[in-house]
Each structure stands twice: as structure tokens, then as C-alpha cells.
Amino acid sequence: MTNRERAQIEGSVYTLALPAFASFAAGYAAGLLLIGGVL
């Protein structure tokens, strides 16, 4: 595997992972706010 191929694979992994992590973080923060508001 060349460095170029590795860079393309890592780029695609980050492109897929960032939106998933952002949505998870947003949902987690919303859950904390909701629980904090209820308690």
C-alpha cells in the first residue's frame, strides 16, 4: 500500500466518522440537558 492509498482511505474514514461523532455528541448533549431539566 502506498502512502497515497493510505491517505485516501484515512480521508474516507474521517469523512464517515466525523458526522457520526457529531450527531452522537449532539444527541448526548441534548440528553444531558433533558435529564438536567427533568431533575
N, CA, C and O of each residue as an XYZ file, in Angstrom:
156
protein
N       0.857     -1.197      0.000
C       0.000      0.000      0.000
C       0.895      1.251      0.000
O       1.826      1.366      0.797
N       0.597      2.149     -0.884
C       1.386      3.381     -0.946
C       0.834      4.406      0.035
O      -0.270      4.252      0.557
N       1.609      5.441      0.277
C       1.149      6.493      1.182
C      -0.091      7.184      0.630
O      -0.969      7.594      1.389
N      -0.162      7.313     -0.705
C      -1.317      7.972     -1.314
C      -2.587      7.161     -1.056
O      -3.626      7.720     -0.704
N      -2.496      5.842     -1.234
C      -3.663      4.992     -0.987
C      -4.081      5.062      0.478
O      -5.268      5.126      0.797
N      -3.094      5.050      1.355
C      -3.394      5.117      2.786
C      -4.064      6.446      3.131
O      -5.001      6.485      3.928
N      -3.584      7.528      2.531
C      -4.176      8.839      2.798
C      -5.619      8.879      2.314
O      -6.477      9.461      2.978
N      -5.897      8.269      1.165
C      -7.269      8.262      0.657
C      -8.181      7.462      1.582
O      -9.315      7.868      1.837
N      -7.697      6.337      2.081
C      -8.505      5.510      2.979
C      -8.761      6.246      4.296
O      -9.887      6.264      4.795
N      -7.710      6.852      4.853
C      -7.889      7.588      6.110
C      -8.848      8.754      5.913
O      -9.665      9.039      6.788
N      -8.754      9.434      4.765
C      -9.654     10.552      4.493
C     -11.103     10.101      4.449
O     -11.981     10.774      4.988
N     -11.362      8.955      3.803
C     -12.733      8.474      3.716
C     -13.232      8.043      5.088
O     -14.409      8.215      5.403
N     -12.344      7.484      5.905
C     -12.749      7.072      7.254
C     -13.146      8.291      8.082
O     -14.168      8.283      8.768
N     -12.317      9.348      8.010
C     -12.644     10.554      8.767
C     -13.930     11.188      8.248
O     -14.736     11.690      9.031
N     -14.125     11.165      6.920
C     -15.325     11.760      6.337
C     -16.574     11.044      6.845
O     -17.611     11.673      7.057
N     -16.473      9.733      7.041
C     -17.618      8.979      7.545
C     -17.767      9.130      9.049
O     -18.886      9.177      9.559
N     -16.656      9.206      9.761
C     -16.707      9.180     11.223
C     -17.116     10.523     11.814
O     -17.805     10.563     12.834
N     -16.701     11.624     11.186
C     -16.983     12.932     11.778
C     -18.480     13.224     11.898
O     -18.912     13.632     12.976
N     -19.294     13.038     10.856
C     -20.736     13.293     11.022
C     -21.373     12.376     12.068
O     -22.249     12.803     12.819
N     -20.931     11.119     12.113
C     -21.487     10.194     13.100
C     -21.139     10.649     14.507
O     -21.987     10.627     15.399
N     -19.883     11.066     14.709
C     -19.471     11.534     16.026
C     -20.192     12.831     16.389
O     -20.583     13.018     17.541
N     -20.371     13.726     15.418
C     -21.049     14.998     15.684
C     -22.503     14.751     16.081
O     -23.004     15.374     17.017
N     -23.185     13.844     15.374
C     -24.581     13.569     15.708
C     -24.679     12.889     17.070
O     -25.602     13.166     17.836
N     -23.730     11.999     17.378
C     -23.721     11.348     18.685
C     -23.495     12.377     19.791
O     -24.174     12.348     20.817
N     -22.536     13.291     19.582
C     -22.247     14.308     20.593
C     -23.448     15.221     20.788
O     -23.759     15.604     21.916
N     -24.121     15.570     19.704
C     -25.297     16.439     19.811
C     -26.419     15.724     20.566
O     -27.075     16.322     21.419
N     -26.635     14.456     20.253
C     -27.664     13.692     20.944
C     -27.331     13.509     22.420
O     -28.215     13.571     23.274
N     -26.056     13.282     22.716
C     -25.620     13.110     24.101
C     -25.829     14.403     24.886
O     -26.319     14.375     26.015
N     -25.455     15.540     24.283
C     -25.631     16.830     24.953
C     -27.113     17.121     25.163
O     -27.505     17.615     26.220
N     -27.934     16.820     24.168
C     -29.374     17.046     24.303
C     -29.947     16.160     25.407
O     -30.811     16.594     26.168
N     -29.466     14.922     25.495
C     -29.926     14.023     26.549
C     -29.552     14.540     27.927
O     -30.354     14.467     28.859
N     -28.338     15.062     28.062
C     -27.914     15.610     29.351
C     -28.764     16.820     29.727
O     -29.167     16.968     30.880
N     -29.034     17.680     28.752
C     -29.859     18.858     29.029
C     -31.270     18.432     29.426
O     -31.863     19.006     30.339
N     -31.804     17.428     28.738
C     -33.153     16.948     29.027
C     -33.214     16.354     30.432
O     -34.129     16.658     31.198
N     -32.240     15.507     30.770
C     -32.202     14.893     32.099
C     -32.002     15.970     33.166
O     -32.646     15.936     34.214
N     -31.104     16.927     32.896
C     -30.875     18.001     33.851
C     -32.121     18.840     34.058
O     -32.386     19.299     35.169
N     -32.891     19.046     32.988
C     -34.115     19.832     33.107
C     -35.175     19.088     33.911
O     -35.928     19.698     34.670
N     -35.231     17.758     33.741
C     -36.225     16.960     34.459
C     -35.865     16.877     35.936
O     -36.728     17.008     36.804
N     -34.570     16.658     36.215
C     -34.147     16.551     37.605
C     -34.043     17.941     38.217
O     -33.698     18.074     39.391
